């Protein structure tokens, strides 16, 4: 059923209400699926801030941009289980 193990990164920043919501959703979904995930604060790195600053939260799967601003649960689950 499960394909190879994926890894999720949430690009985030302090004081971002959308980021908090996305973090909670990613934590729940990844927890259910047993997928490792982490947070990266874009404001800790000028390159990350330049690339993702206007889009946070940004969801990366295996280092590739999956989506931004909100978690589309069905699409996110499908990406993690394929």
N, C-alpha and C positions, 0 to 999 in steps of 0.2 A: 504494500500500500504506500508506504513512505518512499520517496525517492531519496536522493542524497540529502545530507543534512545541510540546511541553509543557515546563514547567520544574518541577523537583522541589526541595523544601526539606526537610531533615531537622532537626527541632527536637530538640536534644540537650542534654546537660550533661556536665561533666567527671566522671569516676569512675563512669560508668554503663556496666556491661558489656553490657546490651541495646543501648545506643546504639552501641557499637563494632561489634557484630554487624550492626546495621541499616545503619550507615554503609558497611561493607564490601559488604553485599548491594546497596545502592543504587548504590554506585560501580561494581560489576561489571555490574549490569543496565543502568544508564544508559549506561555505557561501550559495552556491546554495541549498544545502540539509538541511540547518538549523541544522548542527551538531556542537556541541561545540568542540573547540580544543585549545591546548596550546603548548607552547614551553618549553623545559627543556634543559639547557646548561649542557652537560655531564662533562664539566671541573669544575663545581661547587661542584662535589661530587666524591671522589676517586673511590667508588664502581661503579658509573655510567660510569666513564671514563674507568675503567677496563673492564666493560661489553660491552660498546657500542663505545668506542673511535675509533676503527679501522673501524667502519661500518657507521658512521654518514654520512648523516642523516638516522635515523631509525624511521620508522613510527610505532607507537603502536596504536592498536584499543582495547579499554577496557583493557589496561595494557598488552596486548599480542602482540608480535612482528608480524607485518603484512608484512613488507618489509624494505629494506634499499637501500641506494644510490640514488634511483630515485622513483618517484611515477608512478606506472602503473595505469593510470587513470581508465580504464575499470574495472580492478580487485578491485581497491580501492572503486569505486562507488558501485560495487556489494556487497562488504563486509559491506558497510555502509547502504545499503538499504535492507539487509536480516536480 
